[in-house]
Amino acid sequence: MELGIHLANFTWSGGPATFVTDLARTARLAEDVGVRKLSVMDHVWQIGHIGPPEHEMLEAYTTLGYLAAVTEKVELLAWVTAAVYREPGLLAKEVTTLDVLSRGRAWLGIGAAWNEEESRGLGLPFPPTAERFERLEETLQICLQMWSDSDAPYEGKHYTLGRALNSPQSVQRPHPPILIGGGGERKTLRMVAQYADACNLFDSPELERKLDILREHCETLGRDYDTIAKTVMCPIDPGPDGQNVDAILAHLKDLSALGVQHVHSRGLDGSRTDWLEVIGERIIPEINRF
């Protein structure tokens, strides 16, 4: 099992003046202790369960470009990109650029978007649910075409590309890995089976059933279920003096038994590097054996 870290809280003690120092320190330490993936949110306002909208939030792909420059090994992604916030051709170009500049460490993490408040606030597109899922699927098709050998036009219901040219191409071939976030049983998990290299599901009592539904979609589409990496995002807080470590390890072992291969720790306060030190010393060496 692998462990990733999600940087979602940028309201740090020093404020915006310390962002550069804090981000670099946290990212390098995460890499040093063995974290496999480092992610940021694709939000423009802070989200409710972390803080009020007015709290600091950095734009995802600008931040990932900076993280690429200060790290060497850790994989980088938005967890997850709101498909409707960017035109698909530009999104494919952004992820390709991140892959090139990071020497092959970019992922495309993507979902249908959910935060209407921030979208309306900054004038970002936020169509009805059904249309957002249609646009998500077309975005996946466009990205995959742009990462292929074809620069032919693309004609969809919502997007039209006159020439799907992408130069330079991504370092990772045939393309940067694709992770689709969400557990919707009819649409999201079907798209995982059809297009993705990884899924991301909630750590909940429904997890095993969601994985069974993903398996059913794979059987219907002729996809090998085992070729899809199963990821779960959940809080990993070692607690004072690591008092929560044993309980965390027991839970991660249960997730591994269900087939989960990557656990992503959500909501890490980037100024709390003491958490990362405990994770590196006491959690990562153990889960590497799962």
C-alpha positions in Angstrom: 0.0 0.0 0.0 1.1 3.6 -0.8 0.4 6.8 1.1 -0.3 10.2 -0.3 -0.7 13.7 1.2 -3.4 16.2 0.3 -2.5 19.8 1.0 -5.9 21.6 1.5 -5.3 24.1 4.2 -3.2 27.2 3.3 -4.2 29.3 6.3 -0.8 28.8 8.0 0.7 30.8 10.9 2.7 33.1 8.8 0.0 33.9 6.2 0.7 34.4 2.5 4.1 35.8 3.2 5.3 32.3 4.2 3.6 30.2 1.5 6.7 29.7 -0.6 8.8 28.6 2.4 6.0 26.4 3.9 5.1 24.7 0.6 8.7 23.9 -0.3 9.5 22.6 3.2 6.4 20.4 3.4 6.8 19.0 -0.1 10.4 18.1 0.4 9.8 16.5 3.7 6.8 14.5 2.3 9.1 13.2 -0.5 11.9 12.4 2.0 9.7 10.3 4.3 8.4 8.2 1.4 5.0 9.8 0.5 4.1 8.7 -3.0 1.7 11.4 -4.2 1.2 15.0 -3.3 -2.0 16.7 -4.2 -3.8 20.0 -3.9 -7.5 20.9 -4.3 -8.9 22.3 -7.5 -10.9 25.0 -5.6 -10.7 28.7 -5.8 -12.3 29.3 -2.3 -11.8 27.2 0.8 -14.4 24.5 1.3 -16.7 24.3 4.3 -15.4 21.3 6.3 -11.9 22.9 6.4 -12.7 26.6 6.8 -14.8 29.6 5.6 -14.6 30.6 1.9 -12.5 33.6 2.9 -9.5 31.5 4.0 -6.5 31.4 1.7 -6.7 29.1 -1.4 -4.0 28.7 -4.1 -4.9 27.9 -7.7 -4.2 24.2 -8.3 -2.1 24.0 -11.4 0.1 27.0 -10.6 0.8 25.4 -7.2 1.5 22.0 -8.8 4.0 23.7 -11.2 5.8 25.1 -8.2 5.8 21.8 -6.4 7.3 20.2 -9.5 10.2 22.6 -9.2 11.0 21.9 -5.6 10.6 18.1 -5.6 12.2 15.2 -7.6 10.2 12.0 -7.0 6.8 12.5 -5.6 3.9 12.3 -8.0 1.7 15.4 -8.4 -2.0 16.0 -9.1 -5.1 18.0 -8.4 -7.4 15.9 -6.2 -9.5 16.4 -8.2 -9.8 18.8 -11.1 -13.3 20.2 -11.7 -13.9 19.2 -15.3 -16.1 22.3 -16.1 -13.6 24.9 -14.8 -11.3 24.7 -17.8 -11.7 24.0 -21.5 -10.6 20.4 -22.1 -7.9 21.3 -24.6 -6.3 23.7 -22.2 -6.6 21.2 -19.3 -4.8 18.5 -21.4 -2.1 21.1 -22.1 -1.7 22.0 -18.5 -1.4 18.4 -17.3 1.1 17.7 -20.2 3.1 20.7 -19.2 3.2 19.6 -15.6 4.3 16.1 -16.8 7.1 17.6 -18.9 8.4 20.0 -16.2 8.2 17.3 -13.5 10.0 14.8 -15.7 7.0 12.4 -15.8 5.4 12.8 -12.4 2.0 14.3 -13.3 -1.5 12.7 -13.0 -4.8 13.9 -14.2 -7.2 13.8 -11.2 -10.6 14.7 -12.4 -14.3 14.8 -11.4 -17.6 16.4 -12.4 -17.3 19.4 -9.9 -19.7 20.1 -7.1 -19.0 23.5 -5.5 -21.7 25.8 -7.0 -21.0 28.6 -4.5 -17.4 29.3 -5.6 -18.4 28.7 -9.3 -21.1 31.3 -9.2 -18.9 33.6 -7.1 -16.1 33.8 -9.6 -18.2 33.3 -12.7 -17.0 29.8 -13.5 -19.1 27.4 -15.5 -21.5 25.3 -13.4 -24.1 23.6 -15.6 -26.7 21.2 -14.2 -25.5 17.8 -12.9 -26.3 15.7 -16.1 -24.5 18.2 -18.3 -21.5 18.3 -15.9 -21.1 14.5 -16.3 -21.5 14.7 -20.1 -18.7 17.4 -20.1 -16.6 15.2 -17.8 -16.8 12.3 -20.3 -16.0 14.5 -23.3 -13.0 16.0 -21.4 -11.7 12.5 -20.8 -12.1 11.6 -24.5 -10.3 14.8 -25.5 -7.4 14.4 -23.1 -6.9 10.8 -24.3 -7.0 11.9 -27.9 -4.5 14.7 -27.3 -2.2 12.2 -25.6 -2.4 9.9 -28.6 -0.9 10.1 -32.1 -4.1 11.7 -33.5 -4.5 15.4 -33.9 -7.8 15.0 -35.7 -10.7 17.3 -35.0 -13.0 16.4 -32.1 -16.7 17.0 -32.3 -18.8 16.4 -29.2 -22.1 17.6 -27.8 -20.4 20.3 -25.7 -16.9 20.7 -27.1 -15.4 21.1 -30.5 -11.7 21.1 -31.3 -10.6 21.9 -34.8 -7.2 20.2 -34.3 -6.3 18.2 -31.2 -2.6 19.0 -31.4 -0.5 18.6 -28.3 3.2 19.4 -28.6 5.3 18.6 -26.7 3.8 15.3 -25.8 3.7 14.0 -22.2 6.8 12.3 -20.8 4.7 9.4 -19.5 3.4 7.3 -22.4 0.8 6.5 -23.5 -0.4 9.3 -21.2 -0.2 10.6 -17.6 -2.3 8.3 -15.4 -5.9 9.3 -14.9 -7.7 9.2 -11.6 -11.5 9.8 -11.5 -12.9 10.9 -8.1 -16.4 10.0 -7.0 -18.5 7.0 -6.2 -21.6 7.5 -8.4 -22.7 4.1 -9.4 -24.2 4.6 -12.8 -22.0 7.2 -14.3 -18.8 7.8 -12.4 -17.8 4.2 -11.8 -18.7 3.3 -15.4 -16.3 6.1 -16.6 -13.6 4.7 -14.2 -14.0 1.3 -15.9 -13.9 2.9 -19.4 -11.2 5.6 -19.1 -9.3 5.7 -15.9 -6.2 4.2 -14.3 -7.4 4.8 -10.8 -10.6 5.5 -8.8 -11.0 7.4 -5.6 -13.7 6.4 -3.2 -14.8 7.6 0.2 -13.6 5.6 3.2 -17.1 4.5 4.3 -19.1 1.4 5.1 -20.2 1.5 1.4 -16.7 1.0 0.1 -16.8 -2.7 -0.5 -20.1 -2.4 -2.3 -18.8 0.4 -4.5 -15.8 -1.8 -5.5 -18.2 -4.6 -6.4 -20.1 -2.2 -8.6 -16.8 -1.1 -10.3 -16.0 -4.7 -10.9 -19.4 -5.2 -12.6 -18.8 -2.2 -14.9 -15.4 -3.7 -15.8 -17.0 -7.0 -16.7 -19.6 -5.3 -18.8 -16.9 -3.2 -20.7 -14.3 -6.0 -20.9 -11.9 -4.1 -18.6 -9.5 -6.0 -16.3 -10.6 -4.8 -12.8 -7.1 -5.4 -11.5 -5.6 -2.8 -13.8 -7.5 0.0 -12.0 -5.7 1.3 -8.8 -8.1 1.7 -5.9 -7.5 4.7 -3.8 -9.3 6.1 -0.7 -9.0 9.5 0.9 -9.3 9.6 4.6 -7.7 11.5 7.5 -4.5 10.3 8.9 -3.6 12.1 12.1 -1.0 10.4 14.2 -2.1 12.5 17.2 0.1 13.8 20.0 3.2 11.6 20.4 1.8 9.2 17.7 -0.9 7.9 20.0 -3.2 7.1 17.1 -0.7 5.2 15.0 -1.8 1.7 16.0 -5.5 2.4 15.2 -4.5 4.0 11.9 -2.4 0.9 10.9 -5.2 -1.5 11.9 -7.7 0.5 9.7 -5.2 0.7 6.8 -4.7 -3.1 6.9 -8.5 -3.5 6.7 -8.6 -1.3 3.6 -5.7 -3.2 2.1 -7.7 -6.4 2.5 -10.5 -4.9 0.4 -8.0 -4.2 -2.4 -7.2 -0.5 -1.7 -3.7 0.2 -2.9 -3.3 3.9 -2.1 -4.6 5.9 0.8 -4.5 9.7 0.6 -4.5 11.7 3.8 -6.9 14.5 3.4 -6.8 18.0 4.8 -3.2 18.1 6.1 -2.2 21.5 7.5 1.0 22.1 5.7 2.5 23.8 8.7 2.2 20.6 10.7 5.3 18.9 9.5 5.6 17.0 12.8 2.7 14.8 11.4 4.8 14.0 8.4 7.7 12.9 10.5 5.6 10.5 12.5 3.9 9.2 9.3 7.4 8.6 7.7 8.8 6.9 10.8 5.9 4.7 12.0 3.2 4.4 9.3 4.8 4.2 5.8 7.3 1.5 6.7 4.5 -0.7 8.0 2.0 -0.2 5.1 4.7 -0.9 2.6 4.4 -4.5 3.8 0.7 -4.7 3.2 
